[in-house]
């Protein structure tokens, strides 16, 4: 009697609210911008409405809201493209597909932590060489590596052994 009818299949209240926000936010934003535009335009040319709103300059705000309405999709796409997707840790078997996927984007950022850089080198070499012939969408590549220097003395963290 567990799991099947518990109601957690949809991801809970938070996931449902995110779906509602994703669905209704564009509509609500457009209605608000259109409402500001129409109110400002009406107040500019209809004296009683302008007087009710204390006779301010409305045409500039109305045109600005109209510009926001027209550019709303472009701004949403720009905001979506700026967000960087987070990626979990990748083990060595998944490294090839991870590097291939990374080189399909405009800005490639790879951070590597390992005992030697050979694993990453093997995956990067041909892809970096291929950028000379055809860079594709890639405009910037940043690779950070953290590998130990085995020529230096080091200690390995461990739990001290107790004699008992």
C-alpha positions, 0 to 999 in steps of 0.5 A: 500500500505504498506509493501508487496513490499517494499523489506525489507523481506530479512532484508536489505543490512546488512543481505544480506552482512552477507549471502554473507560473510558466503557463500564466506569467507570459499572459499576465505580463502581456495583459499588464503591459497592454493595460498600462499602454491603454490607460496611458493612451486614454489618459493622454487624450481623454481629459476626464481620465487624465484629470482623474490620474492627476494630469501627468504626462502619459504618452511616454509611459504608454509608448514604453509599455508598448515597447515592453509588450512587443519585446517581451518574447525577445527578453524572455528568450534572452533571459533563458539563454543567459541561465547556465544549466548546472551539471552534476559530477561526471565520471570518466565513462561519461566524460566523452559525451559531456565534452561533446555536448559542451562543444555544441554551445557558444561558451564552453566551460569545463572544470576538471578534478582528477589524479592526472589530466590525461583522461581529459586530454584524450577527450579534448585534443581532437575537439580543440583541434577541430575548432581550428577548421570549423569552430561552429557555434563555439566562441569561447573555451575555458578549461580549468584543471586541478590535479595533484603534483606528485613530485611534492610530499602530501598527506592523504586524509584518513581516519586515524587508526586506534590500537585497541 
